Amino acid sequence: MPVEKSIDLTATGSSIEQAVAEAVDRASLTLRGITGFEIERIDGAVADGEISYRVLLRISFVIKEQLHE
């Protein structure tokens, strides 16, 4: 039976979807076995009339079973 671990990440984008995709894409560079995510918080900012979104995600991944010698 697999065991999962979760980490929290914050990412920004011009849409909520883009911010989520950025977080998952960056996490996948170093994590293997990502199984899902949960959006913990969404907020935004306005700068020079441009809207950006910031999301706080909890990303879950399976911990590999590996014995160390």
C-alpha positions in Angstrom: 0.0 0.0 0.0 1.6 3.3 -1.0 2.3 6.1 1.4 1.9 9.7 0.3 3.5 12.9 1.4 2.3 16.5 0.8 4.1 19.8 0.4 2.8 23.3 0.1 3.8 25.5 -2.8 2.8 29.0 -3.9 2.8 30.1 -7.5 1.5 33.0 -9.6 0.0 33.4 -13.0 -2.3 35.5 -15.2 -5.1 33.0 -14.4 -5.8 30.6 -11.7 -5.2 27.7 -14.1 -1.9 29.1 -15.1 -0.7 29.5 -11.5 -1.7 25.9 -10.7 0.0 24.6 -13.8 3.2 26.5 -12.9 3.3 25.0 -9.4 2.6 21.4 -10.7 5.1 21.8 -13.5 7.9 23.1 -11.3 7.2 20.4 -8.6 7.4 17.7 -11.2 11.0 18.7 -12.0 12.1 17.3 -8.6 9.2 15.1 -7.4 8.1 11.8 -8.9 4.8 10.2 -8.4 2.6 13.3 -8.1 -0.9 12.1 -7.5 -2.9 15.3 -7.0 -3.2 18.8 -5.5 -5.6 20.8 -3.4 -6.0 24.5 -3.6 -5.6 25.9 -0.1 -5.9 29.6 -1.0 -6.4 32.0 -3.9 -5.5 35.6 -3.8 -4.5 38.2 -6.4 -2.8 41.4 -7.1 -3.3 44.4 -9.4 -0.2 46.2 -10.7 -0.4 48.8 -13.4 -3.9 47.6 -14.3 -2.7 44.0 -14.7 -4.3 41.3 -12.6 -2.3 38.3 -11.4 -3.4 35.4 -9.3 -1.5 33.7 -6.5 -2.4 30.2 -5.4 -1.3 28.2 -2.4 -1.3 24.5 -3.3 -0.9 21.3 -1.4 0.7 18.8 -3.8 0.6 15.1 -2.9 3.1 12.5 -4.1 3.9 8.8 -3.4 7.0 8.1 -1.4 9.1 5.5 -3.1 9.8 2.3 -1.3 13.5 1.9 -1.3 15.8 0.2 1.2 19.1 1.9 1.9 22.2 -0.2 2.5 
